[in-house]
Amino acid sequence: MAEFTVALAGNPNVGKSTLFNGLTGLKQHTGNWAGKTVSAAEGSFDYNGSRYKIVDLPGCYSLMARSAEEEAARDFIRSGAADLIVVVCDATCIERSLNLALQIIAETDNVMLCANLMDEAERKGISLNLPLISERLGVPVTGISARSKEGPLQLLPAMEKALKEGLHPPKPESTSPEYLSRLAEEICCGAVFSGPDSLRRDRQIDKVLTSRVLGFPIMLVLLALVFFITITGANYPSQLLSDVLFKVQDKLIGFCRSASVPEFIYEPLLLGVYRVLAWVISVMLPPMAIFFPLFTLLEDLGYLPRVAFNLDRCFKGCHACGKQALTTCMGFGCNAVGVTGCRIIDSPRERLIAVITNSLVPCNGRFPALIAVISMFFAGGSGSLVSALLLTALIVFAVAMTLLASRLLSATLLRGVPSSFTLELPPYRPPQIGRVIIRSVLDRTVFVLGRAAAVAAPAGLVIWLMANISIGSGTLLSLCAGFLDPLGRLIGLDGVILMAFLLGFPANEIVIPIMLMAYTAQGMLVDYQGLGELRAILVQNGWTAKTALCFLIFALMHWPCSTTLMTIKKETGSLKWTLVSLLTPALMGGALCMLVNLLFYITSL
């Protein structure tokens, strides 16, 4: 069987990853914003008796190696490892893609062009004379729509023909940007026809969504709507899942007792490891299963790059990169994912700023605790709408703290001038709802949940041991809480709350259960029946509005979870910057809580 290596190259957001998924069957995540693919992915398939290895190169606009993406793509192309380079272009603006295609042709003969998004071009009134473009460029050109089921298959005959016949395109006389731009314009002249209204709709929508007056209010309304749907929709399934999992626990305990299994064997496993895992799954799974698809729909629609556009001025004013707005959005789902997404930022200085400050926005694991405390102490029983609005206000505060931290870092540890970048606003596209839901559940929900469970399981064992090992008159858990109590009181909390945050380092979802376990002096995580019962327990243990407010601030701004810290260490390769990432949110959160505590003390005099 003949084997061929085919590389997919192209600008960001032209559908390379979608084409890759369609060809290989792999479920690599794709998104409707520039810079989504930041590393090469590989897959393979068989066609007409040959094996094809497909490499999805990072999206880039040129091979001038001004960024990590450009350098990776250039090095792979120059290595000669690919038998064929397929340059994927956006059919709605093919002239822009030709600049990269001409650079690749200058590097190798084995090149063909794939004009993707032909359906979108037709919808916008744009028609392409592909044979004429092929004749002028000197390479095969095929038009497809990769988002359709049959689209990727239309490319295969052209790929097979190009590999068998060989290619010898004419080389450009120069690779200077000016010459290549002029050549791309000449190639498209008389071969691309655009209707007068092809971009009118998108521009009209952008006038509203990116306007200085309405841009931010619309962002806040959409954010509040997403939170409202998440809060409302997750309540019942979360409780149902919790009931099922804890009934399974009871059955397992009954089985162990009937089988005469010693308590010292099954109690740590069932009341420690299993109970923590049950908490993490029941608390995280329902809201993630709602939040991630909604977030992905906005991404697929093309709205998230508009969010970045709106926030660009804010981040640039803090001497950071506007792309940080994108990584901040990623952090709402999972801070570790947001840290990984910082690869799209070219400047090492600005990338570090984005990495260090990403944990200042709450991830999905912190939302349940934030929602619970807001509903109990500040929503006044008004329901999900008020809770969603208050949570939105808290998120706005978190973004403001992110901007403040970015400015402080750029003025101290990471001084520099903000770099410029090109942010491509992709066209608005109808989201593929079924595919979005499946991918958001598989790629994000299950992935994040699995990672949280992996770190929560050993944490459950440690917490159970601390709650059941006594030293003198108290358990290790109570002794630790007593030791931390002075510091906790200083920042408006108490020792139990501070200890819960420390023990919740592997998974933020278990902070409240640990608090309940310590408050009720039980040797296992405690389940509660509704927010009313939880509020009663907290009030009995000295909670006030001040405690709740300081809890919200500290839950919003404290050290990253273990998974995020490991990701930071991997991305930066530096223990120093990992420690800075640990201390920055913790010190800011502690300082703010101390200030709130002081203000409450002064006003009470």
LINDA-V811668 format. One record per residue. RES is the residue in three letters. PSI is psi in whole degrees, 0 to 359 (* if undefined). D_FIRST is the distance of its C-alpha to the first C-alpha in whole Angstrom. Layout:
RES;PSI;D_FIRST
RES;PSI;D_FIRST
This chain:
MET;126;0
ALA;144;4
GLU;134;6
PHE;145;10
THR;122;13
VAL;127;16
ALA;137;19
LEU;118;22
ALA;160;26
GLY;171;29
ASN;160;32
PRO;144;33
ASN;30;34
VAL;359;32
GLY;19;29
LYS;312;26
SER;325;26
THR;316;27
LEU;317;24
PHE;312;22
ASN;319;23
GLY;326;22
LEU;318;19
THR;340;18
GLY;358;20
LEU;155;22
LYS;52;26
GLN;135;27
HIS;136;30
THR;148;31
GLY;155;35
ASN;61;37
TRP;152;38
ALA;144;37
GLY;17;36
LYS;317;34
THR;117;31
VAL;3;32
SER;157;29
ALA;137;25
ALA;150;23
GLU;146;19
GLY;175;17
SER;160;13
PHE;165;12
ASP;142;9
TYR;123;10
ASN;44;10
GLY;9;6
SER;149;5
ARG;126;7
TYR;123;10
LYS;120;13
ILE;130;16
VAL;120;19
ASP;101;23
LEU;155;25
PRO;142;29
GLY;137;31
CYS;161;33
TYR;343;35
SER;178;35
LEU;24;33
MET;358;37
ALA;48;36
ARG;356;39
SER;168;38
ALA;324;35
GLU;313;33
GLU;320;33
GLU;316;33
ALA;315;29
ALA;315;28
ARG;314;29
ASP;321;28
PHE;317;24
ILE;316;24
ARG;338;26
SER;339;24
GLY;14;21
ALA;340;18
ALA;135;17
ASP;338;15
LEU;135;18
ILE;118;21
VAL;111;22
VAL;111;26
VAL;126;27
CYS;156;30
ASP;114;33
ALA;339;34
THR;345;38
CYS;60;38
ILE;332;35
GLU;320;38
ARG;323;38
SER;335;34
LEU;333;34
ASN;312;36
LEU;319;33
ALA;317;30
LEU;324;32
GLN;319;32
ILE;320;28
ILE;325;28
ALA;337;31
GLU;330;28
THR;157;25
ASP;333;24
ASN;75;21
VAL;139;23
MET;162;23
LEU;137;26
CYS;109;26
ALA;100;29
ASN;168;29
LEU;38;32
MET;327;33
ASP;321;35
GLU;321;37
ALA;318;38
GLU;319;39
ARG;327;41
LYS;3;43
GLY;24;43
ILE;128;41
SER;143;39
LEU;134;36
ASN;84;36
LEU;319;32
PRO;321;32
LEU;319;35
ILE;319;34
SER;317;30
GLU;316;32
ARG;326;35
LEU;331;32
GLY;17;30
VAL;157;26
PRO;143;25
VAL;126;27
THR;137;26
GLY;132;28
ILE;172;27
SER;96;29
ALA;337;27
ARG;340;30
SER;161;29
LYS;323;26
GLU;346;25
GLY;304;25
PRO;327;22
LEU;334;20
GLN;340;22
LEU;335;20
LEU;313;17
PRO;319;17
ALA;321;19
MET;313;17
GLU;315;14
LYS;316;17
ALA;321;18
LEU;322;14
LYS;319;14
GLU;335;18
GLY;154;19
LEU;143;22
HIS;69;25
PRO;152;28
PRO;140;31
LYS;143;33
PRO;146;36
GLU;334;39
SER;155;39
THR;16;38
SER;144;41
PRO;322;42
GLU;315;44
TYR;316;42
LEU;323;39
SER;318;41
ARG;320;43
LEU;319;40
ALA;321;38
GLU;319;42
GLU;321;42
ILE;321;38
CYS;343;39
CYS;121;43
GLY;359;43
ALA;347;39
VAL;126;40
PHE;124;43
SER;133;44
GLY;154;47
PRO;338;50
ASP;18;50
SER;325;46
LEU;4;47
ARG;316;50
ARG;311;49
ASP;319;48
ARG;322;50
GLN;318;53
ILE;318;51
ASP;330;51
LYS;332;55
VAL;308;55
LEU;336;53
THR;14;53
SER;154;57
ARG;334;59
VAL;312;61
LEU;345;59
GLY;308;56
PHE;316;57
PRO;320;59
ILE;319;56
MET;313;54
LEU;320;56
VAL;314;56
LEU;319;53
LEU;315;53
ALA;321;55
LEU;317;54
VAL;316;51
PHE;320;53
PHE;314;55
ILE;320;52
THR;312;51
ILE;312;54
THR;316;55
GLY;337;52
ALA;343;51
ASN;303;55
TYR;309;54
PRO;328;51
SER;315;51
GLN;318;55
LEU;315;53
LEU;319;50
SER;315;52
ASP;317;55
VAL;312;52
LEU;321;50
PHE;334;54
LYS;322;54
VAL;320;51
GLN;314;53
ASP;319;56
LYS;318;54
LEU;320;53
ILE;317;56
GLY;320;58
PHE;316;55
CYS;320;55
ARG;319;59
SER;332;59
ALA;6;57
SER;36;59
VAL;131;57
PRO;144;59
GLU;325;59
PHE;350;58
ILE;308;55
TYR;332;54
GLU;313;56
PRO;325;54
LEU;317;51
LEU;315;52
LEU;345;55
GLY;284;54
VAL;305;50
TYR;318;49
ARG;320;52
VAL;317;51
LEU;320;47
ALA;320;49
TRP;312;51
VAL;315;48
ILE;312;46
SER;328;49
VAL;322;50
MET;318;47
LEU;307;45
PRO;311;47
PRO;323;48
MET;321;44
ALA;342;43
ILE;313;45
PHE;312;46
PHE;314;42
PRO;319;41
LEU;315;44
PHE;318;43
THR;325;40
LEU;317;41
LEU;322;43
GLU;313;40
ASP;328;38
LEU;333;41
GLY;13;42
TYR;327;45
LEU;322;44
PRO;332;44
ARG;327;47
VAL;315;49
ALA;320;47
PHE;317;49
ASN;324;52
LEU;353;52
ASP;315;51
ARG;323;55
CYS;312;56
PHE;322;53
LYS;324;54
GLY;338;58
CYS;13;57
HIS;33;55
ALA;182;52
CYS;139;48
GLY;333;48
LYS;342;45
GLN;335;46
ALA;323;47
LEU;314;44
THR;329;43
THR;317;47
CYS;319;45
MET;324;42
GLY;337;45
PHE;326;47
GLY;309;44
CYS;126;43
ASN;326;44
ALA;320;41
VAL;319;39
GLY;320;42
VAL;316;42
THR;321;38
GLY;344;38
CYS;351;41
ARG;338;38
ILE;348;38
ILE;122;42
ASP;315;41
SER;124;45
PRO;322;45
ARG;312;48
GLU;330;48
ARG;318;45
LEU;319;47
ILE;315;49
ALA;320;47
VAL;312;46
ILE;322;49
THR;356;51
ASN;328;48
SER;356;50
LEU;343;53
VAL;139;51
PRO;137;51
CYS;178;48
ASN;331;47
GLY;337;49
ARG;342;52
PHE;316;52
PRO;317;54
ALA;318;56
LEU;314;57
ILE;317;58
ALA;312;60
VAL;319;62
ILE;314;63
SER;322;63
MET;320;66
PHE;343;68
PHE;337;67
ALA;342;66
GLY;31;70
GLY;18;68
SER;350;67
GLY;189;64
SER;328;60
LEU;311;61
VAL;320;63
SER;319;61
ALA;319;58
LEU;317;61
LEU;321;62
LEU;321;58
THR;317;57
ALA;322;60
LEU;322;59
ILE;319;56
VAL;318;58
PHE;319;59
ALA;319;56
VAL;320;55
ALA;319;58
MET;327;58
THR;316;55
LEU;317;56
LEU;314;59
ALA;321;57
SER;319;55
ARG;319;58
LEU;318;59
LEU;319;56
SER;342;56
ALA;351;60
THR;272;59
LEU;329;56
LEU;63;54
ARG;147;56
GLY;175;55
VAL;138;55
PRO;139;52
SER;160;49
SER;154;48
PHE;162;45
THR;119;44
LEU;111;43
GLU;127;42
LEU;107;43
PRO;160;40
PRO;154;41
TYR;132;42
ARG;140;40
PRO;123;40
PRO;143;39
GLN;91;36
ILE;312;38
GLY;312;36
ARG;321;33
VAL;315;36
ILE;314;37
ILE;313;34
ARG;322;33
SER;325;36
VAL;314;37
LEU;312;33
ASP;328;33
ARG;301;36
THR;305;39
VAL;321;37
PHE;309;36
VAL;318;39
LEU;317;41
GLY;319;38
ARG;320;39
ALA;319;43
ALA;323;43
ALA;324;41
VAL;337;44
ALA;329;47
ALA;305;46
PRO;329;48
ALA;323;50
GLY;321;52
LEU;315;52
VAL;316;54
ILE;318;56
TRP;317;57
LEU;317;58
MET;326;60
ALA;345;62
ASN;357;63
ILE;119;64
SER;141;67
ILE;109;69
GLY;236;73
SER;359;74
GLY;169;71
THR;166;67
LEU;324;64
LEU;313;64
SER;324;67
LEU;318;68
CYS;319;65
ALA;319;66
GLY;322;70
PHE;322;69
LEU;352;67
ASP;316;70
PRO;316;72
LEU;320;69
GLY;317;68
ARG;325;71
LEU;326;71
ILE;21;68
GLY;12;70
LEU;214;68
ASP;177;68
GLY;325;67
VAL;315;65
ILE;314;63
LEU;319;62
MET;323;61
ALA;320;59
PHE;321;57
LEU;314;57
LEU;339;55
GLY;10;53
PHE;319;51
PRO;330;48
ALA;115;49
ASN;342;51
GLU;339;51
ILE;10;53
VAL;308;56
ILE;315;59
PRO;322;58
ILE;319;59
MET;314;62
LEU;320;63
MET;319;62
ALA;318;65
TYR;320;67
THR;359;68
ALA;36;68
GLN;152;65
GLY;18;62
MET;164;59
LEU;136;58
VAL;131;60
ASP;147;59
TYR;146;62
GLN;84;63
GLY;161;63
LEU;332;64
GLY;313;67
GLU;320;67
LEU;316;65
ARG;321;68
ALA;317;71
ILE;317;69
LEU;316;68
VAL;319;72
GLN;334;74
ASN;25;72
GLY;9;73
TRP;138;71
THR;182;72
ALA;324;71
LYS;315;71
THR;316;69
ALA;318;66
LEU;315;66
CYS;324;66
PHE;315;63
LEU;316;61
ILE;315;61
PHE;325;60
ALA;326;57
LEU;321;56
MET;85;57
HIS;187;56
TRP;148;53
PRO;159;50
CYS;169;48
SER;321;46
THR;316;43
THR;318;44
LEU;319;45
MET;323;42
THR;319;40
ILE;316;43
LYS;320;43
LYS;318;39
GLU;320;39
THR;334;42
GLY;22;42
SER;127;45
LEU;326;48
LYS;307;51
TRP;335;49
THR;318;48
LEU;320;52
VAL;319;53
SER;329;51
LEU;316;52
LEU;327;56
THR;303;56
PRO;325;56
ALA;315;58
LEU;319;61
MET;315;61
GLY;316;61
GLY;318;63
ALA;318;66
LEU;318;66
CYS;320;66
MET;320;69
LEU;315;71
VAL;316;70
ASN;318;72
LEU;318;75
LEU;318;75
PHE;322;76
TYR;317;78
ILE;316;80
THR;339;81
SER;348;82
LEU;*;85
